[in-house]
Amino acid sequence: MTRTRNSGAPPYKSFVLVLQALIIMVRKEGNTCSSCEIAGYLSTEPTVLRKALAKLTKEQILVTREGRDGGYMLNRSPEELTLAEIYRAMEVDGLQSNAVIETMYGNTFGAQMKSACGDILEEMNQSALGILQKYTLGDLVRRTGC
């Protein structure tokens, strides 16, 4: 059976991709993981993964090491890192609601719908952040049994 690869990851999908990558890094217990190694586990392209992980590196959630044993590793304990911090680092805030708003056409009715739904969609986003704030990467690792 042939493995199919995920070739692209829009920002809202990147959140789930990096959660999986972070769990793989936790399994490595302080050792670095290359993007190729992680991509192999996740059946995705290393370049897609590197773009997503770059955001976490920028926010100092990850550190990188170069060289033969180079790669990515967590900069903090999984118990200290909330899923909300990861979500924010991936710049997902509002993207799902923006995706909904983009389906509303640029006519008068579409403008009325955008106005009517904007607050509701923002409330949805804040609710999601509130839930993600309750959980850490460590919690997710335990839930996956890793």
Steps between C-alpha positions, in 0.01 A plus 500: 500500500637843408526775757352831401662818621336815623652758268361818647385625834297819528562681831200352682613149400859582594391518864413131502813417301727670754319337792589164351858612437534625858383165636769328292757740647382421853554130424862577413553618861732794444664380179464693178264391223563589138215627287548200269467258792184667630354533149553127451292422808226738388497417128546864407759696306800624702469846343138535617606392846801737509274796417269411786782432747667831409210680669559305821871574483428870453286494816776310687284194554761300308875532467699382202842346477704483183743235391505123474286453810293809432129546505225632722432455868267649758626805683268441798347216691184356339329560836559877471393543139128560449322406180381862483862621479561262211176611333599866529854432377354337190308824437174311476304754707201601295596303190209262530257788541671683213450189285128514577483873429676450165206285389272801539486673166595861435147625443261684732362183656853363550601822678195471727589138579862591579379770735249267666742208540824678587442516876373143513805369315735696727323351802549153350873569463529627859312195623742271315797684654346464845471125457854468360633703795382223737724236344875460468706306252569261788126436533479422131799265520326306780173486303680350201668237718845599379 
